[in-house]
Amino acid sequence: MKKLSIVLLAIASTAAFGQNVSDYKYISVPEKFQTFKNNSYGLEAYLSKALKTKNYVVLPASIDQWPSEAKDNSCNVLNADVQNDKSLFTNKVILQFKDCNNKVILESKGRSDIKEFEEGFPDALKQALVKVTTSSPTAILPAKVQASNVSNTAQTTAASSEVATSTVSSAAGSYSNGKIDVQKIQIDANQFILAKSGSSVPFAVFKVTSRKDVFIVKLADGSTTIGYFENGNIVIDIPQADGRYSKEVFTGK
């Protein structure tokens, strides 16, 4: 049961760890941006089209029409908003993306010297969208478990716990670089984390690449690097201030 808790904590931590818009697949765009009052000049359609060209799945306003992996866990979805930031002679907007905890993942400002609203506001949004990179989603989170379901299905939960524990036992392992002790926890076939003992935040998240045993690694400070397996050890190239990389080797215990 303890190992199952570790896995659930790891999944939640991985969700909190992803701080880039590109980590997400689904983005919800409202029917109308509220700060534009009577006329939003087609910005909702403009934003939806732009996001689709960057490989995002744009969700309709009605949750009933969402795919199950978005509907069953809202933390798989970012909520987009465009705010009217107009000044006297300049059309300006603020583009925001918020996660399921209402935390701003990205805020980007755009401005246009085109004075006509119908052309100026879309031009400003175009500038704001420059900061939005192409979707490269991390793991999709499973459906949220309701507390009432847990109390009413104790037998099922116990059986699931036994299976999960067996899975974790075969996937997890303890490693150390001589300074830090971490545990390897396999989230799914494409992703695992190294978690420090007693910490709810992953030390590093590993995502598979097209090359066997080579991974894209996101570190706790938000930086991205590479990692790989070498002689049974886990190796991370740690970025240094001078632009170089140091080899950090975690040996199995």
N, C-alpha and C positions, 0 to 999 in steps of 0.2 A: 504493500500500500504506500509505503514511503517513496519507493521508486516511481510509482505512478504519479504521485504528487510532484516529483521532480520534473517529470515529463510535461505535466500540465503547466507548471510554472515556467518551464523553458519555452513552451509555445507562446504563452502570454508575454514573456520577456522578448521573444523574437518580434512580436507585433509591435511592442513599444520601441524596439531597437531600430526598426525601419523608419528613417526620418526623411526619406526622399519621396517626391511624388512618383518617380519612376519605379519605386518598389511596389506600386499598386497596379492592378489591372482594371478595376472598376472605379468610375467617377460619376457622381450624381450631379446633374445640372438642373436647377429648378426651372419651373415654367416661366417665371419672371424674376428678375433681380430687383429686390425691394427698394433700393435707394434711388431707382430711376423713376419712381412714381408713375406718371401717365404713359411714358414712352421709353422703352429701353433700346430702341433702334436696332432690333434684331441681334443683340449681343448674345442672347442665349443660343440661337442657331449658329452664330459665328463661332462661339466657343466650342460647341459640340462638334462642329465640322473640323476645327483645328485639332481638337483632342483625338479624334478618330484617325487623322493623318499621322499622329504620333503613336498609333497602335493601342490607344485606350478604348475600353468598352464604356460608352456613355450610357448611363441608365436613365430611364424615363422618370418623371416625378412620382408616378404611382408605384409604390413598393410591390404591389400585387403582380406587376409585370417584370420584376427583377428575376434573374436566374437564381436557383436555389442557393448557390454558394455565396451570393451577395445577400439574399433575403434571410438566410439562416444565421449569418454573422455579419452585423453591420461594420465590424472592424476590418472587413475586407474592402470597404468602400471609402473613398474620399468624397467630401462634399465641397463643390466648387461654388464660388460667389464672385461677382464682379460689382464693385462699389463705385458710385459716381463721386469722383474727386475733382470735379470741374472748378476751374478758377475763372476769372473775368474774361480772359482772352485765350484760354487754352483748354482743350478737352483732355481731361485726365481720368484714368481709372486705376483702381487697386484690385488686382486679381489675388484671391485667396483660396487655399485648399486646406480644409480641416479634417482631422481624423474623427473616429467614433467617440473620442473623449473631448471633442471640441477644441483640440490643440491645433494651432496653426502650423502646418507642415511647410508651407511656402507662401510668402507674400511678395508679390512683384508689382511694381508700379509702371504704368505706361502713360505717355503723353503724346499729343498730336497738335501741330500748329494749324491743322485744317479747321477752320472755324465752323463749317457746317456740321451740325450734330450727326446727321445720317452717315457722313463719311469720317468725321473726326473721331467719334467714339470707337468704331471698329478699328481705325488706324492706331489708336492708343492701346487697344486690347492686343493688337498684333505685336506691339512693342513689348507689352507685359508678358506675352507668351514665349518670348525668346528664352526665358529662364527655365521653361518646362521642357525637360528632356524626354526622349522616347521611352515608352513603357517597357520595363524589364522586371516583371513582378517576381517577388519572393514567394515563399510558400503560402498557399491559400489556407486560411484558418478554418477549422471544423465548426459545425454548428454549436452555438452556445448551449450549455447544459442547464436546464431549469432546476431550481432547488426542489420543487415539488416532485419532479421526476425522480430525483435521487432518493427521496424518502419512500416513494411508492414502488421502487424497483430495486430493493436492496439485494435480492438474489442475483439479478442481472448484473448489477454493479460489481458484486463480488466476483462473478465469473469473468467480467471484463477486466477487472483488476488483475486477476491471475494471468490472463493472456498478455496484458500490457507489461506486467512485471517480467514475464518470460522474454518478451521482445526487448525490453530495456536491458535485461541481463546480458543478452547476446550482443547488443549494440553499444552499450556504455563501456567506458574504461577510464581509469585514472592515469593522468600524465603529469609530469612536472618538468620545469626547465631549471630546477635548482633554486628558484626564487618564488615561483608561483605554482601551487597545486591546482589542477583543473580536472574536470570530469567531461568526457566526451559523451554527448547525448545526441542520438540520431533522431531528428524530427520527422523526416520522411526519406524517400529514396534519393532525393535531390539536395538535401540540406542537413547539416548537423551543427551543433554549437559546442564550444568549449566554455564551461561555466566554472567560475571560481567557487570554492566551497563557502557556503553561507551567504552568497550573493544572489540577488534576484535579477541582476543584469549580466548578460553574457559577456565573457571576455572577448570572444570572437564568434562570428557567424560564418560558416563555410557553405558556399553554393557551388555545385558541380559545374564544370565547363565541358567543352567537347573533347578534351584530352583526359584520359584516365588518370586518376589520382592527383589531378591539378585542380585547384579551387580558387574562385574569387572569394576573398575574405574581407568582411567588414568588421573593423575593430570598434571597441567601446567608445573611442573618441570620435567616431564617425568617418575616419579615414578608410580608404579601400586599398587593398594590396592583394598579393597572391599567397597561397599556401599549397603544400603538397605532402604526400607521404614519402618517407625515405627510410629504408631499412626498418620498417615497423614504427618509426617515429613520425610525429607531426611537426612539420617545419613551416614557420611563417616568416616572410620577408617584412621586417618592421621598418617603416619609413623613418628616416632621420632628418633632423633640421637642415642639414646641408644638401638634401636631395638624394643622398645615398640610402642604401638599405642594409640592415644588419640581419643576420640569420639567427632566428630564435628557434631552438630545437626543444620540443617537448617529448620526453622519453616515457614510454609506458612503464607503469609501476607494478 
